Amino acid sequence: MTEPQIDLRALPAGIREFVKVMGVERAIAVLTEQQGQMFYIPKHPTPECAFVKAFGLDMCIALERYAEQQYQIPMLHKVLVQVRDQTIVAEVANGTTIQELVRRFKITRQWITKILKEQGEYKEHQLEFKL
């Protein structure tokens, strides 16, 4: 599967940095584990500092404006919503029914229709109710 294409403009600034530096897949993995935690961003990072161990030197450099401060790792919700929406669009295009997606993602038919409309993938015939 190809890496999802995330609209960085729709993400909070903190998450945007993580996705830019790490890519979507790695950012999701790391943020899932560390979201909400507080880390000290060192002015002169070393491989031994906690932030570099968790996120890598490149990420520490990207957040240098927070050097010598505590930094709270952002929550992941906005990235996951975009990935979920892309998955829904792709699966509808591959023939998955709306009802199957309702059961799988635990969201309403109306919400799925809204996602499809926002992505320009809404087609009336896709909304037929099939059991």
N, C-alpha and C positions, 0 to 999 in steps of 0.2 A: 504494500500500500504506500502511496506517495505521502509525503509530509503535508499536512493540511496547510492551506494558505490563510494566514491570519491577517485581518485588517488591523494593523498596529494602531491606526488612529482611533479605533474603538476601544482600545485597552487603556487602563489607567497607566500613567507615566511609569510607575515602578515596574509593572509587569512588562511593559513595552521594552524596557532595557534588558530584562532577562531573556525575552524571546529574540531580540536582535542579536545578543551575544551568544546565546546557547542554542538557538533554534527551538522550534515548537516542542518536539518530542522530549528533548533533554530538559527544557524549562518546565514542562508539565511534571516530569518525574521528580526534579529537584524541588519545585515549589510544593508539590503534593506532600513531600516529606518535611519541608521546613517552613511552610506558610505560617505567618503569624509570629514566628520566633524573632527575638531581638539578637542582633549581632553588632559587634563593634567593627567599624571599617577603619583599618589602620592606615596611617599616612604612608608608611613604607611597608607594604605587605611582604610577608615571608611565607614559604610553604607550610610553616608550622602554625600559622594563625588560624583560628576557627573558621573565619569566613572563607579563606582561600581553600581550606580543606573541604568545605561544604560546596562551594560554588566555583572555585577555580580562580586563578590569577587574573584572567581576562575580565571576569565579572567584577572583581575588586577594582580593577583599573577603570572600568566603565562607570563605577559609582564613586570615583575619586572626589566628587563634589561633597560627598558625605564623610570624607576622611576625618578621623578623630572624633567621630560621633557614633551614637547608637543608631542602628537602622533596623526598622521592623520589616521583615520579609512580607511582601504583599500576598493577599489571598488570591487563589487561582480561579475563582468562579468565572470571571469574564472570558478567560481563554477557553475553559471547558464548554461554555455556552456556544462559542463560535465553532469549536470542533464538533459538538453535537449537531448544530445546525447544518454544517457541511455534510455530515454523515447522513442526516435525514434527506437532504437534497439528492445526494448520490444514490441512496437506496431507493428513493421514489423513481429516479431515472432508470434504475435497474429492475423495476417491476414490483418492489415491495409495496404492499398496500398501506394506506393511511392507518387502517385499523391495527395492523401489525405493529406499526410505529407507535401508536397510542399505547399499546400494551407494553412495548419494550422500553420506551422512554418515560412513561408515566406522565405524559402531558396530553392535553385535549386535542381533538381534531381541529378546533379553531386555532389553536396555537401552531400546529403543524402547517395549517393553511397560511397563517401569517408568515411563518418562516419561508414557505415556498414563494409567496408573493414578494417578500423582501429580496429574495434571491433571484427573482425573475423566472422562476420555474413553475409557477402556478398554472395548472391546466384543469379545466372544469371536469373532464372525464376521470381524472385521478381521484376525485373525491367520492366516487361511487362507493356506497357502503357494501362491502363484501364480507360475509362471515365465513 
